[in-house]
Amino acid sequence: MKILVLISHVPDTTARIAFTNDNTAYDASGIQFIVNPYDEWYALVRGLELKEAQGGTVTTITVGGAETDPTIRKALAIGADDAVRIDTAPKDGHDVAAQVAAYAKDKGFDLILAGKETIDHNGSQVGPMLAEMLDLPFISLAGKLDVADNKATAERDVRGDVEVLECALPLVVSCAKGMAEQRIPNMRGIMAARTKPLQVVPAAATEALSTTVKFELPPPKQAVKMIPAEEAGKLIELLHSEAKVI
């Protein structure tokens, strides 16, 4: 089975949030970048499990410049066989999907996996757009995925229940919590990652369908007001006059 896994290069979850260029761009100076957790923990690891059980290959694909190479090598250290980097800065979700589609359209992948979203934009756009561009079926937010006899069976949570879907390969799946357990790369994997193939390909002629007008940070949290237990009436008064329902 030939598996392609989308890997995004995102800021660490503990990174500070700041913007530049009149609040139109994220300030990446001094920021540690990581593999998008949904891509790593769920999509990549489940792809590796399927490969280990049934044979085949796992290739990762990333849209980005040379600064993403350490992130890609981390995915290779976890166990991917090889990697592809499309050499362009991602513009928006449509651009990323179009770049991946242009590469993957004639490569014969049986299964394309992605995390349900990236932790920087939280858009959940690339998976469905990629499936549309490749004219493939798409299953979103899968928490379980099995493949047998050229057919995938996926489960996902729905309102108060679990939905089970079956689909013939090839297809695109976005992976959510429950798909797999995180793997920590060992020293052997880290050493092997240094020599695994990382193919850099030129970008396709695509266009972004959206532009960032402005980023804004949420308002700072206000100081906590401590109300003595014997002044319950004051607490009720403040709940009526100052509390906000979100």
Number of C-alpha atoms within 10 A of each C-alpha: 17 17 22 28 28 26 31 29 23 19 19 16 14 8 12 11 12 14 15 11 9 9 15 14 14 14 14 15 7 8 14 12 18 20 23 23 22 23 28 26 22 27 28 33 23 23 30 23 15 19 17 12 10 12 12 14 18 27 25 25 22 25 25 20 14 13 10 20 16 15 19 26 24 20 28 28 22 22 23 26 19 21 24 21 23 22 19 17 13 17 17 18 20 22 23 28 24 22 24 24 19 18 16 16 12 9 10 12 19 15 19 27 24 30 31 26 22 21 20 14 11 9 12 18 17 24 26 20 19 25 19 15 15 19 13 15 15 18 20 19 21 25 19 19 21 14 18 11 7 11 14 18 15 22 20 21 15 10 6 6 7 11 12 13 13 14 15 15 18 18 20 26 25 26 30 23 18 14 26 21 12 15 13 11 16 12 10 10 18 17 13 16 23 14 11 15 14 20 12 17 13 11 18 16 9 14 13 13 10 11 9 10 9 11 14 9 9 6 6 6 6 6 6 6 8 7 12 9 9 8 9 10 11 13 16 11 11 12 11 10 9 8 10 7 4 3
